[in-house]
Amino acid sequence: MLIIADFVMATFTTPEKIGANPQSMLWLLPLVAAIAIVYKATKLPEIKAVNFLKEVVILFGSIIIFMSITALVLCAFAWLITE
């Protein structure tokens, strides 16, 4: 039992290695979904399932689109500087 507890503690003390490639950016999707759900749950005056889901999907999509545009602009800017 002590070995299992040590293993669990070790997983919280060592950082997870996530690369900086486009595939590793998929880890952002659950985080963005959680942010959109919590934000809309606190901001909507009345929560109905269809309206809530529609608002969450719109916010999720807008965050992803904004992040993608920002990443493309920063990538182009870095490419221009290094050329």
Biopython code that builds the backbone (N, CA, C, O; Angstrom):
import numpy as np
from Bio.PDB.StructureBuilder import StructureBuilder

atoms = [
    (1, "MET", "N", (0.822, -1.197, 0.000)),
    (1, "MET", "CA", (0.000, 0.000, 0.000)),
    (1, "MET", "C", (0.865, 1.260, 0.000)),
    (1, "MET", "O", (0.506, 2.271, -0.603)),
    (2, "LEU", "N", (2.001, 1.187, 0.679)),
    (2, "LEU", "CA", (2.896, 2.329, 0.757)),
    (2, "LEU", "C", (3.495, 2.656, -0.609)),
    (2, "LEU", "O", (3.716, 3.823, -0.933)),
    (3, "ILE", "N", (3.755, 1.623, -1.404)),
    (3, "ILE", "CA", (4.321, 1.834, -2.737)),
    (3, "ILE", "C", (3.319, 2.559, -3.629)),
    (3, "ILE", "O", (3.699, 3.442, -4.399)),
    (4, "ILE", "N", (2.056, 2.198, -3.533)),
    (4, "ILE", "CA", (1.017, 2.858, -4.329)),
    (4, "ILE", "C", (0.901, 4.326, -3.923)),
    (4, "ILE", "O", (0.781, 5.201, -4.780)),
    (5, "ALA", "N", (0.937, 4.595, -2.625)),
    (5, "ALA", "CA", (0.857, 5.978, -2.152)),
    (5, "ALA", "C", (2.056, 6.785, -2.637)),
    (5, "ALA", "O", (1.912, 7.948, -3.013)),
    (6, "ASP", "N", (3.236, 6.173, -2.631)),
    (6, "ASP", "CA", (4.426, 6.865, -3.144)),
    (6, "ASP", "C", (4.296, 7.166, -4.628)),
    (6, "ASP", "O", (4.676, 8.244, -5.083)),
    (7, "PHE", "N", (3.759, 6.217, -5.382)),
    (7, "PHE", "CA", (3.572, 6.425, -6.817)),
    (7, "PHE", "C", (2.586, 7.557, -7.098)),
    (7, "PHE", "O", (2.817, 8.389, -7.975)),
    (8, "VAL", "N", (1.492, 7.581, -6.350)),
    (8, "VAL", "CA", (0.491, 8.642, -6.526)),
    (8, "VAL", "C", (1.094, 9.992, -6.171)),
    (8, "VAL", "O", (0.868, 10.969, -6.885)),
    (9, "MET", "N", (1.844, 10.069, -5.102)),
    (9, "MET", "CA", (2.484, 11.330, -4.714)),
    (9, "MET", "C", (3.504, 11.769, -5.755)),
    (9, "MET", "O", (3.632, 12.963, -6.027)),
    (10, "ALA", "N", (4.234, 10.818, -6.342)),
    (10, "ALA", "CA", (5.243, 11.154, -7.343)),
    (10, "ALA", "C", (4.615, 11.729, -8.598)),
    (10, "ALA", "O", (5.226, 12.567, -9.260)),
    (11, "THR", "N", (3.408, 11.299, -8.943)),
    (11, "THR", "CA", (2.769, 11.838, -10.145)),
    (11, "THR", "C", (2.389, 13.302, -9.972)),
    (11, "THR", "O", (2.271, 14.027, -10.960)),
    (12, "PHE", "N", (2.200, 13.745, -8.752)),
    (12, "PHE", "CA", (1.854, 15.144, -8.518)),
    (12, "PHE", "C", (3.084, 16.031, -8.316)),
    (12, "PHE", "O", (2.970, 17.257, -8.334)),
    (13, "THR", "N", (4.244, 15.432, -8.127)),
    (13, "THR", "CA", (5.440, 16.239, -7.877)),
    (13, "THR", "C", (6.323, 16.394, -9.108)),
    (13, "THR", "O", (7.223, 17.233, -9.113)),
    (14, "THR", "N", (6.087, 15.605, -10.149)),
    (14, "THR", "CA", (6.875, 15.738, -11.377)),
    (14, "THR", "C", (5.980, 16.298, -12.467)),
    (14, "THR", "O", (4.859, 15.823, -12.646)),
    (15, "PRO", "N", (6.448, 17.291, -13.194)),
    (15, "PRO", "CA", (5.604, 17.889, -14.223)),
    (15, "PRO", "C", (5.398, 16.953, -15.413)),
    (15, "PRO", "O", (6.269, 16.152, -15.752)),
    (16, "GLU", "N", (4.252, 17.070, -16.023)),
    (16, "GLU", "CA", (3.947, 16.289, -17.217)),
    (16, "GLU", "C", (4.643, 16.934, -18.404)),
    (16, "GLU", "O", (4.568, 18.149, -18.587)),
    (17, "LYS", "N", (5.312, 16.133, -19.200)),
    (17, "LYS", "CA", (6.020, 16.668, -20.365)),
    (17, "LYS", "C", (5.057, 16.724, -21.544)),
    (17, "LYS", "O", (4.618, 15.692, -22.052)),
    (18, "ILE", "N", (4.740, 17.927, -21.968)),
    (18, "ILE", "CA", (3.882, 18.150, -23.130)),
    (18, "ILE", "C", (4.693, 18.970, -24.110)),
    (18, "ILE", "O", (5.164, 20.056, -23.774)),
    (19, "GLY", "N", (4.858, 18.465, -25.309)),
    (19, "GLY", "CA", (5.661, 19.146, -26.315)),
    (19, "GLY", "C", (4.989, 20.400, -26.850)),
    (19, "GLY", "O", (3.889, 20.763, -26.434)),
    (20, "ALA", "N", (5.658, 21.038, -27.760)),
    (20, "ALA", "CA", (5.121, 22.270, -28.348)),
    (20, "ALA", "C", (4.757, 22.044, -29.811)),
    (20, "ALA", "O", (4.885, 22.957, -30.627)),
    (21, "ASN", "N", (4.312, 20.861, -30.145)),
    (21, "ASN", "CA", (3.895, 20.595, -31.512)),
    (21, "ASN", "C", (2.378, 20.735, -31.629)),
    (21, "ASN", "O", (1.682, 20.768, -30.614)),
    (22, "PRO", "N", (1.864, 20.816, -32.846)),
    (22, "PRO", "CA", (0.412, 21.012, -33.002)),
    (22, "PRO", "C", (-0.424, 19.889, -32.389)),
    (22, "PRO", "O", (-1.525, 20.143, -31.900)),
    (23, "GLN", "N", (0.077, 18.661, -32.406)),
    (23, "GLN", "CA", (-0.683, 17.554, -31.855)),
    (23, "GLN", "C", (-0.842, 17.684, -30.339)),
    (23, "GLN", "O", (-1.883, 17.315, -29.795)),
    (24, "SER", "N", (0.162, 18.194, -29.662)),
    (24, "SER", "CA", (0.066, 18.337, -28.216)),
    (24, "SER", "C", (-0.880, 19.468, -27.813)),
    (24, "SER", "O", (-1.323, 19.526, -26.665)),
    (25, "MET", "N", (-1.188, 20.354, -28.737)),
    (25, "MET", "CA", (-2.125, 21.432, -28.433)),
    (25, "MET", "C", (-3.557, 20.920, -28.270)),
    (25, "MET", "O", (-4.433, 21.653, -27.811)),
    (26, "LEU", "N", (-3.794, 19.658, -28.646)),
    (26, "LEU", "CA", (-5.117, 19.070, -28.436)),
    (26, "LEU", "C", (-5.450, 18.942, -26.950)),
    (26, "LEU", "O", (-6.616, 18.804, -26.580)),
    (27, "TRP", "N", (-4.411, 18.989, -26.091)),
    (27, "TRP", "CA", (-4.643, 18.962, -24.652)),
    (27, "TRP", "C", (-5.368, 20.217, -24.177)),
    (27, "TRP", "O", (-5.913, 20.236, -23.073)),
    (28, "LEU", "N", (-5.381, 21.270, -25.005)),
    (28, "LEU", "CA", (-6.076, 22.496, -24.625)),
    (28, "LEU", "C", (-7.594, 22.374, -24.752)),
    (28, "LEU", "O", (-8.329, 23.116, -24.101)),
    (29, "LEU", "N", (-8.066, 21.450, -25.578)),
    (29, "LEU", "CA", (-9.507, 21.342, -25.812)),
    (29, "LEU", "C", (-10.314, 21.024, -24.552)),
    (29, "LEU", "O", (-11.335, 21.672, -24.325)),
    (30, "PRO", "N", (-9.908, 20.062, -23.722)),
    (30, "PRO", "CA", (-10.683, 19.850, -22.491)),
    (30, "PRO", "C", (-10.646, 21.055, -21.550)),
    (30, "PRO", "O", (-11.631, 21.348, -20.873)),
    (31, "LEU", "N", (-9.518, 21.745, -21.510)),
    (31, "LEU", "CA", (-9.412, 22.933, -20.668)),
    (31, "LEU", "C", (-10.349, 24.032, -21.163)),
    (31, "LEU", "O", (-11.032, 24.675, -20.366)),
    (32, "VAL", "N", (-10.379, 24.246, -22.469)),
    (32, "VAL", "CA", (-11.266, 25.266, -23.038)),
    (32, "VAL", "C", (-12.724, 24.881, -22.811)),
    (32, "VAL", "O", (-13.551, 25.743, -22.517)),
    (33, "ALA", "N", (-13.047, 23.598, -22.943)),
    (33, "ALA", "CA", (-14.424, 23.156, -22.699)),
    (33, "ALA", "C", (-14.828, 23.410, -21.247)),
    (33, "ALA", "O", (-15.938, 23.873, -20.983)),
    (34, "ALA", "N", (-13.941, 23.110, -20.317)),
    (34, "ALA", "CA", (-14.251, 23.343, -18.903)),
    (34, "ALA", "C", (-14.426, 24.827, -18.613)),
    (34, "ALA", "O", (-15.319, 25.216, -17.860)),
    (35, "ILE", "N", (-13.580, 25.650, -19.207)),
    (35, "ILE", "CA", (-13.697, 27.098, -19.007)),
    (35, "ILE", "C", (-15.023, 27.609, -19.554)),
    (35, "ILE", "O", (-15.698, 28.406, -18.902)),
    (36, "ALA", "N", (-15.402, 27.156, -20.748)),
    (36, "ALA", "CA", (-16.655, 27.606, -21.358)),
    (36, "ALA", "C", (-17.859, 27.172, -20.527)),
    (36, "ALA", "O", (-18.792, 27.954, -20.342)),
    (37, "ILE", "N", (-17.851, 25.950, -20.027)),
    (37, "ILE", "CA", (-18.980, 25.453, -19.232)),
    (37, "ILE", "C", (-19.114, 26.223, -17.930)),
    (37, "ILE", "O", (-20.210, 26.653, -17.569)),
    (38, "VAL", "N", (-18.007, 26.398, -17.224)),
    (38, "VAL", "CA", (-18.062, 27.093, -15.933)),
    (38, "VAL", "C", (-18.429, 28.555, -16.122)),
    (38, "VAL", "O", (-19.222, 29.103, -15.356)),
    (39, "TYR", "N", (-17.858, 29.189, -17.139)),
    (39, "TYR", "CA", (-18.154, 30.607, -17.370)),
    (39, "TYR", "C", (-19.635, 30.812, -17.678)),
    (39, "TYR", "O", (-20.272, 31.700, -17.112)),
    (40, "LYS", "N", (-20.179, 29.997, -18.571)),
    (40, "LYS", "CA", (-21.598, 30.157, -18.919)),
    (40, "LYS", "C", (-22.512, 29.763, -17.766)),
    (40, "LYS", "O", (-23.596, 30.328, -17.619)),
    (41, "ALA", "N", (-22.090, 28.802, -16.945)),
    (41, "ALA", "CA", (-22.911, 28.419, -15.797)),
    (41, "ALA", "C", (-23.002, 29.548, -14.779)),
    (41, "ALA", "O", (-24.002, 29.669, -14.070)),
    (42, "THR", "N", (-21.962, 30.375, -14.704)),
    (42, "THR", "CA", (-22.000, 31.480, -13.742)),
    (42, "THR", "C", (-22.608, 32.741, -14.331)),
    (42, "THR", "O", (-23.063, 33.600, -13.575)),
    (43, "LYS", "N", (-22.634, 32.886, -15.642)),
    (43, "LYS", "CA", (-23.100, 34.137, -16.247)),
    (43, "LYS", "C", (-24.534, 34.113, -16.739)),
    (43, "LYS", "O", (-25.172, 35.164, -16.798)),
    (44, "LEU", "N", (-25.065, 32.947, -17.096)),
    (44, "LEU", "CA", (-26.439, 32.908, -17.585)),
    (44, "LEU", "C", (-27.425, 33.102, -16.442)),
    (44, "LEU", "O", (-27.296, 32.457, -15.401)),
    (45, "PRO", "N", (-28.415, 33.988, -16.620)),
    (45, "PRO", "CA", (-29.375, 34.208, -15.532)),
    (45, "PRO", "C", (-30.307, 33.013, -15.322)),
    (45, "PRO", "O", (-30.744, 32.747, -14.202)),
    (46, "GLU", "N", (-30.605, 32.299, -16.405)),
    (46, "GLU", "CA", (-31.499, 31.151, -16.314)),
    (46, "GLU", "C", (-30.913, 30.041, -17.190)),
    (46, "GLU", "O", (-30.665, 30.247, -18.378)),
    (47, "ILE", "N", (-30.699, 28.882, -16.604)),
    (47, "ILE", "CA", (-30.050, 27.796, -17.343)),
    (47, "ILE", "C", (-31.111, 26.812, -17.822)),
    (47, "ILE", "O", (-31.769, 26.138, -17.030)),
    (48, "LYS", "N", (-31.255, 26.753, -19.142)),
    (48, "LYS", "CA", (-32.077, 25.740, -19.802)),
    (48, "LYS", "C", (-31.129, 24.934, -20.678)),
    (48, "LYS", "O", (-30.186, 25.484, -21.246)),
    (49, "ALA", "N", (-31.372, 23.648, -20.788)),
    (49, "ALA", "CA", (-30.414, 22.742, -21.419)),
    (49, "ALA", "C", (-30.038, 23.173, -22.836)),
    (49, "ALA", "O", (-28.851, 23.248, -23.152)),
    (50, "VAL", "N", (-30.999, 23.453, -23.678)),
    (50, "VAL", "CA", (-30.715, 23.779, -25.080)),
    (50, "VAL", "C", (-29.984, 25.114, -25.178)),
    (50, "VAL", "O", (-28.991, 25.223, -25.897)),
    (51, "ASN", "N", (-30.460, 26.120, -24.471)),
    (51, "ASN", "CA", (-29.832, 27.432, -24.499)),
    (51, "ASN", "C", (-28.419, 27.375, -23.920)),
    (51, "ASN", "O", (-27.496, 27.981, -24.465)),
    (52, "PHE", "N", (-28.254, 26.653, -22.824)),
    (52, "PHE", "CA", (-26.945, 26.526, -22.184)),
    (52, "PHE", "C", (-25.948, 25.846, -23.113)),
    (52, "PHE", "O", (-24.814, 26.303, -23.254)),
    (53, "LEU", "N", (-26.374, 24.750, -23.748)),
    (53, "LEU", "CA", (-25.487, 24.027, -24.660)),
    (53, "LEU", "C", (-25.097, 24.894, -25.858)),
    (53, "LEU", "O", (-23.948, 24.882, -26.297)),
    (54, "LYS", "N", (-26.065, 25.644, -26.377)),
    (54, "LYS", "CA", (-25.783, 26.524, -27.514)),
    (54, "LYS", "C", (-24.772, 27.600, -27.131)),
    (54, "LYS", "O", (-23.843, 27.871, -27.891)),
    (55, "GLU", "N", (-24.938, 28.202, -25.984)),
    (55, "GLU", "CA", (-24.026, 29.248, -25.516)),
    (55, "GLU", "C", (-22.624, 28.692, -25.255)),
    (55, "GLU", "O", (-21.628, 29.342, -25.572)),
    (56, "VAL", "N", (-22.548, 27.497, -24.681)),
    (56, "VAL", "CA", (-21.247, 26.879, -24.406)),
    (56, "VAL", "C", (-20.524, 26.564, -25.710)),
    (56, "VAL", "O", (-19.322, 26.807, -25.826)),
    (57, "VAL", "N", (-21.239, 26.029, -26.688)),
    (57, "VAL", "CA", (-20.618, 25.698, -27.979)),
    (57, "VAL", "C", (-20.130, 26.960, -28.683)),
    (57, "VAL", "O", (-19.053, 26.954, -29.279)),
    (58, "ILE", "N", (-20.897, 28.030, -28.625)),
    (58, "ILE", "CA", (-20.483, 29.290, -29.250)),
    (58, "ILE", "C", (-19.227, 29.833, -28.567)),
    (58, "ILE", "O", (-18.286, 30.249, -29.243)),
    (59, "LEU", "N", (-19.206, 29.832, -27.248)),
    (59, "LEU", "CA", (-18.031, 30.316, -26.528)),
    (59, "LEU", "C", (-16.818, 29.424, -26.780)),
    (59, "LEU", "O", (-15.713, 29.928, -26.986)),
    (60, "PHE", "N", (-17.011, 28.111, -26.768)),
    (60, "PHE", "CA", (-15.928, 27.167, -27.043)),
    (60, "PHE", "C", (-15.342, 27.431, -28.435)),
    (60, "PHE", "O", (-14.124, 27.517, -28.596)),
    (61, "GLY", "N", (-16.207, 27.557, -29.422)),
    (61, "GLY", "CA", (-15.742, 27.818, -30.785)),
    (61, "GLY", "C", (-15.022, 29.144, -30.917)),
    (61, "GLY", "O", (-14.002, 29.230, -31.600)),
    (62, "SER", "N", (-15.535, 30.171, -30.278)),
    (62, "SER", "CA", (-14.889, 31.476, -30.385)),
    (62, "SER", "C", (-13.519, 31.486, -29.701)),
    (62, "SER", "O", (-12.593, 32.135, -30.187)),
    (63, "ILE", "N", (-13.384, 30.783, -28.593)),
    (63, "ILE", "CA", (-12.075, 30.701, -27.932)),
    (63, "ILE", "C", (-11.084, 29.959, -28.819)),
    (63, "ILE", "O", (-9.946, 30.399, -28.978)),
    (64, "ILE", "N", (-11.507, 28.833, -29.402)),
    (64, "ILE", "CA", (-10.627, 28.049, -30.264)),
    (64, "ILE", "C", (-10.230, 28.840, -31.503)),
    (64, "ILE", "O", (-9.065, 28.814, -31.900)),
    (65, "ILE", "N", (-11.166, 29.537, -32.116)),
    (65, "ILE", "CA", (-10.864, 30.341, -33.307)),
    (65, "ILE", "C", (-9.894, 31.465, -32.954)),
    (65, "ILE", "O", (-8.930, 31.696, -33.685)),
    (66, "PHE", "N", (-10.130, 32.162, -31.855)),
    (66, "PHE", "CA", (-9.231, 33.242, -31.442)),
    (66, "PHE", "C", (-7.834, 32.716, -31.152)),
    (66, "PHE", "O", (-6.845, 33.340, -31.536)),
    (67, "MET", "N", (-7.742, 31.567, -30.474)),
    (67, "MET", "CA", (-6.431, 30.987, -30.179)),
    (67, "MET", "C", (-5.720, 30.561, -31.460)),
    (67, "MET", "O", (-4.505, 30.724, -31.573)),
    (68, "SER", "N", (-6.453, 30.023, -32.418)),
    (68, "SER", "CA", (-5.848, 29.605, -33.689)),
    (68, "SER", "C", (-5.333, 30.800, -34.472)),
    (68, "SER", "O", (-4.224, 30.763, -35.005)),
    (69, "ILE", "N", (-6.130, 31.859, -34.546)),
    (69, "ILE", "CA", (-5.693, 33.066, -35.258)),
    (69, "ILE", "C", (-4.472, 33.669, -34.573)),
    (69, "ILE", "O", (-3.523, 34.077, -35.242)),
    (70, "THR", "N", (-4.492, 33.727, -33.254)),
    (70, "THR", "CA", (-3.348, 34.255, -32.520)),
    (70, "THR", "C", (-2.095, 33.411, -32.759)),
    (70, "THR", "O", (-1.007, 33.957, -32.938)),
    (71, "ALA", "N", (-2.241, 32.087, -32.764)),
    (71, "ALA", "CA", (-1.090, 31.212, -33.006)),
    (71, "ALA", "C", (-0.543, 31.414, -34.412)),
    (71, "ALA", "O", (0.674, 31.443, -34.598)),
    (72, "LEU", "N", (-1.413, 31.553, -35.401)),
    (72, "LEU", "CA", (-0.954, 31.770, -36.773)),
    (72, "LEU", "C", (-0.234, 33.106, -36.918)),
    (72, "LEU", "O", (0.796, 33.189, -37.587)),
    (73, "VAL", "N", (-0.769, 34.143, -36.298)),
    (73, "VAL", "CA", (-0.124, 35.462, -36.368)),
    (73, "VAL", "C", (1.241, 35.426, -35.691)),
    (73, "VAL", "O", (2.216, 35.949, -36.230)),
    (74, "LEU", "N", (1.316, 34.815, -34.522)),
    (74, "LEU", "CA", (2.604, 34.723, -33.831)),
    (74, "LEU", "C", (3.603, 33.863, -34.595)),
    (74, "LEU", "O", (4.795, 34.170, -34.618)),
    (75, "CYS", "N", (3.128, 32.796, -35.217)),
    (75, "CYS", "CA", (4.009, 31.944, -36.018)),
    (75, "CYS", "C", (4.529, 32.715, -37.232)),
    (75, "CYS", "O", (5.712, 32.624, -37.561)),
    (76, "ALA", "N", (3.656, 33.471, -37.901)),
    (76, "ALA", "CA", (4.091, 34.271, -39.055)),
    (76, "ALA", "C", (5.064, 35.360, -38.617)),
    (76, "ALA", "O", (6.044, 35.631, -39.311)),
    (77, "PHE", "N", (4.804, 35.979, -37.483)),
    (77, "PHE", "CA", (5.682, 37.021, -36.969)),
    (77, "PHE", "C", (7.051, 36.439, -36.641)),
    (77, "PHE", "O", (8.073, 37.047, -36.960)),
    (78, "ALA", "N", (7.084, 35.272, -36.010)),
    (78, "ALA", "CA", (8.363, 34.620, -35.702)),
    (78, "ALA", "C", (9.091, 34.226, -36.970)),
    (78, "ALA", "O", (10.317, 34.320, -37.030)),
    (79, "TRP", "N", (8.364, 33.787, -37.983)),
    (79, "TRP", "CA", (8.983, 33.416, -39.250)),
    (79, "TRP", "C", (9.602, 34.648, -39.931)),
    (79, "TRP", "O", (10.695, 34.574, -40.491)),
    (80, "LEU", "N", (8.886, 35.777, -39.873)),
    (80, "LEU", "CA", (9.416, 37.003, -40.473)),
    (80, "LEU", "C", (10.666, 37.502, -39.750)),
    (80, "LEU", "O", (11.592, 38.007, -40.385)),
    (81, "ILE", "N", (10.695, 37.362, -38.449)),
    (81, "ILE", "CA", (11.852, 37.829, -37.685)),
    (81, "ILE", "C", (13.070, 36.967, -37.961)),
    (81, "ILE", "O", (14.182, 37.483, -38.069)),
    (82, "THR", "N", (12.876, 35.662, -38.075)),
    (82, "THR", "CA", (14.012, 34.755, -38.248)),
    (82, "THR", "C", (14.512, 34.680, -39.688)),
    (82, "THR", "O", (15.586, 34.128, -39.928)),
    (83, "GLU", "N", (13.791, 35.200, -40.622)),
    (83, "GLU", "CA", (14.233, 35.161, -42.042)),
    (83, "GLU", "C", (15.262, 36.186, -42.307)),
    (83, "GLU", "O", (15.745, 36.299, -43.433)),
]
sb = StructureBuilder()
sb.init_structure("model")
sb.init_model(0)
sb.init_chain("A")
sb.init_seg("    ")
for serial, (resi, resn, name, xyz) in enumerate(atoms, 1):
    if name == "N":
        sb.init_residue(resn, " ", resi, " ")
    sb.init_atom(name, np.array(xyz, "f"), 0.0, 1.0, " ", f" {name:<3s}", serial, name[0])
structure = sb.get_structure()
